[in-house]
Amino acid sequence: MSRENVWENAEPGVKRKIFAPGQTIMMMEVHFEEGAEGYLHSHVHEQLSYCLEGQLEFTVNGEKIVISEGETIFIPSSAEHGCRALRKSRLLDTFTPLRQDLLEI
């Protein structure tokens, strides 16, 4: 069953929609309520996150980085990372290679 183009809950106050992927790259949009958190985790995929709206504080391998609307952050392969929405926020996340864990149920 496909999870593409369907809004689903991730963590409390966080929802995401996964877009149809390419051969080796994929995107998803993530919405955060103010104060909501994307829990610390890691994956082998490289990630670029673009802030569409709001402001988020990321933790990447223990380093705190704040991004606001119009800014991006790169998360290297296997880096431990998570974020907290300082305001209501929207992100566009891009991953390579494909995250099969997100594409399949």
Secondary structure by P-SEA (a helix, b strand, c coil): cccccbbbbccccbbbbbcccccccbbbbbbbccccccccccccbbbbbbbcbbbbbbbcccbbbbbcccccccccccccccccccccbbbbbbbcccccccccc
